Amino acid sequence: MRAARILPKLEKEDLRILMAIERGMVRSEFVPIEDIRFYARYPMEETLYRLKKVHKQDLIIRDSSTNEIGFTLNSIGYDLLALHALVEKNIISQLGPAIGKGKESDVYGCMDDAQNIYALKMYRIGRTSFKQIKRLRNIVGERTHYSWLYVNRLAAHKEYDALKKIHELNLDTPKPIAVNRHTIVMEYLRGKELYYYKKVDDPEYLFNEIIEQVRIIYLEAGLIHGDLGEFNVIVDEEGRILIIDWLQSVPSTHPNARSILRRDLENICRFFDKKFKIESNIDEILESFHENP
């Protein structure tokens, strides 16, 4: 990751300039130089010097389309601030290679000083279509101004909160370690997505385990995944399952909770029927979600 290679080269004054821009981005996409100077508490000469340095490192974007020159963080600069915070808090000390890349996030291996191995997930939601905005409305709410970096921050914090609730249920879920900006550190995920298994020893057992885990999370944590399918279920070599990617999760009190839950279950039932010839009755399964676990 480029940000990890640049981080050791920066001085604390450079980081302070990046944080000043981040603070100013709450109010506007491009932060005027005078505002950056104010937030950083630097003389103008020092502010201009540091801006030139981090711009040369390709950590910020310069805009001169208006009367006032402004700067905004790019994704590399935002990555760098998150990594810096996690290192400063002694949560991680080393970043490893990428272990997964998806439509909305990248996952890297990492370690702390005690050689514990973790997974570091960075959200990469970008500027996309109006349809994407509607899909993320449960994250951004009714805000009229927001940066895409901030959307990624909201996404990470939403998933982190969901993981905390689920981990308390003592299921085979990764323990969330920390969250900072658009980045989550969690226990390392072992296994691979259900989709990539050509065959399993006992598909019916696996199917029942997935349904039971969804049921417990629904009844005890009050959460519905919202985007469940064969790409969101990790299975390890011992047959333990792990449901991941809780960005689209909704509470069980959501007005459309019943239909969202049905859609999740239908996705799993359809996959097992097609790939492993496991037949199921969706209505009977849904009925069991209103019984005591």
C-alpha positions in Angstrom: 0.0 0.0 0.0 1.4 3.3 -1.0 0.3 5.2 2.1 2.3 2.7 4.3 5.5 3.4 2.3 5.1 7.2 2.5 4.2 7.3 6.2 7.7 6.9 7.6 9.0 9.8 5.3 6.6 12.3 6.8 7.2 14.6 9.7 4.6 15.4 12.4 4.2 18.9 10.8 3.2 17.2 7.5 0.6 15.1 9.3 -0.8 18.1 11.1 -1.4 19.8 7.7 -3.2 16.7 6.5 -5.4 16.7 9.6 -6.1 20.4 9.2 -7.4 19.7 5.7 -9.5 16.8 7.0 -11.0 19.1 9.6 -11.9 21.7 7.0 -13.5 19.1 4.7 -16.4 18.9 7.2 -17.5 22.3 5.8 -16.4 22.2 2.2 -14.9 19.8 -0.4 -11.9 22.0 -1.0 -10.4 23.8 2.0 -9.0 27.3 1.5 -5.4 27.9 2.4 -6.3 30.4 5.1 -8.6 27.8 6.8 -5.8 25.2 6.6 -3.4 27.7 8.3 -6.0 28.4 11.0 -6.7 24.7 11.7 -3.0 23.8 11.7 -2.0 26.8 13.9 1.0 27.5 11.6 2.3 30.7 10.2 1.4 31.1 6.5 5.0 30.5 5.4 5.1 27.1 7.2 1.6 26.3 5.9 2.6 26.9 2.3 5.8 24.9 2.7 4.0 21.9 4.2 1.2 22.0 1.6 3.8 22.0 -1.2 5.5 19.0 0.4 2.4 16.8 0.9 1.1 17.8 -2.6 4.3 16.6 -4.1 3.8 13.3 -2.3 0.4 13.1 -4.0 -1.6 13.1 -0.7 -3.9 16.0 -1.5 -5.7 17.5 -4.5 -5.3 21.2 -5.4 -8.2 23.2 -6.8 -7.8 26.6 -8.4 -11.0 26.8 -10.3 -12.3 29.6 -8.1 -10.8 32.8 -6.7 -9.6 31.0 -3.7 -7.1 28.1 -4.0 -8.2 25.1 -1.9 -7.0 21.6 -1.1 -8.7 18.3 -0.3 -7.4 14.9 0.8 -7.3 12.1 -1.7 -7.7 8.5 -0.8 -3.9 8.0 -0.2 -3.8 10.9 2.2 -6.8 9.5 4.1 -5.3 6.0 4.2 -2.1 7.6 5.7 -4.0 9.4 8.5 -5.8 6.2 9.4 -2.6 4.1 9.5 -0.8 6.8 11.5 -3.5 6.8 14.1 -3.5 3.0 14.4 0.3 2.9 14.8 0.3 5.7 17.3 -2.3 3.8 19.4 -0.1 0.7 19.2 -2.9 -1.3 17.5 -0.8 -2.3 14.6 2.9 -2.1 13.9 3.3 -3.8 10.5 1.2 -3.9 7.4 1.2 -7.0 5.2 0.0 -7.7 1.7 -3.5 -7.4 0.4 -5.5 -10.5 1.2 -8.8 -9.5 -0.4 -10.2 -6.8 -2.7 -13.9 -6.2 -3.2 -16.2 -3.6 -4.8 -16.3 -1.5 -1.7 -13.2 -2.4 0.4 -9.7 -3.7 0.4 -8.4 -6.1 3.1 -4.8 -6.4 4.2 -2.9 -8.5 6.7 -1.3 -6.7 9.6 0.4 -7.4 13.0 0.9 -5.7 16.3 4.0 -5.6 18.5 3.1 -8.9 20.1 3.0 -10.6 16.6 -0.8 -11.0 16.7 -2.1 -11.3 13.2 -5.1 -9.2 12.3 -7.1 -8.2 9.2 -7.2 -4.5 8.3 -10.2 -3.5 6.2 -10.3 -0.2 4.3 -13.5 1.0 2.7 -13.2 2.2 -0.9 -16.6 3.4 -1.7 -16.2 5.9 -4.6 -18.2 8.4 -6.5 -20.7 6.4 -8.4 -24.2 6.5 -9.7 -27.4 8.0 -8.2 -28.5 4.4 -7.6 -25.4 3.9 -5.4 -26.3 7.0 -3.4 -29.8 5.6 -2.8 -28.3 2.3 -1.7 -26.1 4.1 0.8 -28.9 6.4 2.1 -29.0 4.4 5.4 -25.3 5.5 5.9 -25.3 9.1 4.8 -28.8 9.9 5.9 -30.2 13.2 4.5 -26.9 15.1 4.5 -26.7 17.6 1.7 -22.9 17.9 1.9 -20.5 15.1 2.4 -17.2 13.9 1.0 -16.7 10.4 -0.3 -14.0 10.0 2.3 -16.6 10.7 5.0 -19.0 8.2 3.5 -16.2 5.6 3.8 -15.7 6.6 7.5 -19.5 6.2 8.2 -19.4 2.8 6.5 -16.5 1.6 8.6 -18.0 2.8 11.9 -21.4 1.2 11.0 -19.8 -2.2 10.3 -17.6 -2.0 13.4 -20.7 -1.3 15.6 -22.4 -4.4 14.0 -19.4 -6.6 14.6 -19.2 -5.6 18.2 -22.9 -6.6 18.8 -22.4 -9.9 16.9 -19.2 -10.8 18.7 -20.9 -10.6 22.1 -23.1 -13.5 21.0 -20.0 -15.9 21.0 -20.5 -16.9 17.4 -17.6 -17.7 15.1 -17.2 -14.0 14.1 -14.0 -11.9 14.0 -13.4 -9.9 17.1 -13.4 -6.2 16.2 -10.1 -4.6 17.5 -10.3 -1.0 16.5 -11.8 1.5 14.0 -10.3 4.7 12.7 -11.7 6.8 9.9 -12.5 4.4 7.1 -10.5 1.5 8.5 -11.4 -1.5 10.7 -8.9 -3.8 12.4 -10.3 -7.2 13.3 -9.2 -10.8 14.0 -7.8 -12.5 10.9 -10.4 -14.2 8.8 -9.5 -17.7 7.9 -11.2 -19.8 5.2 -12.8 -18.8 1.9 -16.1 -17.6 0.6 -18.8 -20.3 0.3 -19.1 -19.6 -3.4 -15.7 -21.0 -4.1 -16.4 -24.5 -2.6 -17.1 -27.0 -5.3 -18.2 -29.6 -2.8 -18.5 -29.9 1.0 -18.7 -33.0 3.2 -22.1 -32.2 4.7 -23.9 -29.4 2.9 -27.1 -29.8 4.9 -25.3 -29.3 8.1 -23.6 -26.2 6.7 -26.9 -24.8 5.5 -28.5 -25.3 8.9 -25.5 -23.6 10.6 -25.8 -20.6 8.4 -29.6 -20.3 9.0 -29.1 -20.7 12.7 -26.4 -18.0 12.9 -28.6 -15.6 10.9 -31.4 -16.5 13.3 -29.4 -15.9 16.5 -28.1 -12.5 15.2 -31.6 -11.5 14.3 -33.1 -12.5 17.6 -30.3 -11.5 20.0 -28.5 -8.7 18.3 -31.5 -7.3 16.4 -29.6 -7.2 13.1 -30.4 -8.3 9.6 -27.5 -8.6 7.2 -29.3 -7.0 4.2 -27.0 -8.3 1.5 -26.5 -11.9 2.4 -25.3 -14.4 -0.2 -22.6 -17.0 -1.0 -19.9 -14.3 -1.2 -20.6 -13.0 2.4 -20.2 -16.4 4.1 -16.7 -17.6 5.0 -16.2 -21.3 5.7 -12.9 -22.6 7.2 -11.4 -26.1 6.9 -13.2 -27.3 10.0 -16.6 -26.3 8.7 -17.1 -23.3 10.9 -19.0 -20.4 9.2 -18.5 -16.7 9.5 -20.8 -14.1 8.0 -19.0 -11.0 6.9 -19.6 -7.6 5.3 -22.3 -5.9 7.5 -22.4 -2.6 5.6 -26.0 -3.0 4.5 -27.3 -4.3 7.8 -30.5 -3.0 9.2 -32.1 -3.3 12.6 -34.9 -5.9 13.1 -37.2 -2.9 13.9 -36.7 -1.6 10.3 -40.1 -1.0 8.5 -39.0 -3.4 5.8 -37.3 -5.9 8.1 -39.5 -8.8 7.1 -38.9 -8.5 3.4 -35.2 -7.8 3.8 -34.8 -10.9 6.0 -36.8 -13.0 3.5 -34.5 -11.8 0.7 -31.4 -12.7 2.7 -32.7 -16.2 3.4 -34.0 -16.7 -0.1 -30.5 -16.0 -1.4 -29.0 -18.7 0.8 -31.8 -21.2 0.1 -31.5 -20.6 -3.7 -27.7 -21.1 -3.6 -27.9 -24.4 -1.6 -30.7 -25.7 -3.8 -28.8 -25.0 -7.0 -25.3 -26.1 -5.9 -25.9 -28.8 -3.4 -29.6 -29.9 -4.1 -30.6 -29.0 -0.6 -34.4 -28.2 -0.6 -35.9 -25.9 2.0 -39.2 -24.1 2.9 -38.6 -20.4 3.3 -41.9 -19.8 5.1 -41.0 -22.5 7.7 -37.6 -21.0 8.2 -39.1 -17.5 8.7 -41.5 -18.9 11.3 -38.5 -20.2 13.3 -37.2 -16.7 13.6 -40.1 -15.8 15.9 -39.3 -18.7 18.3 -36.9 -18.5 21.2 -33.4 -19.7 20.3 
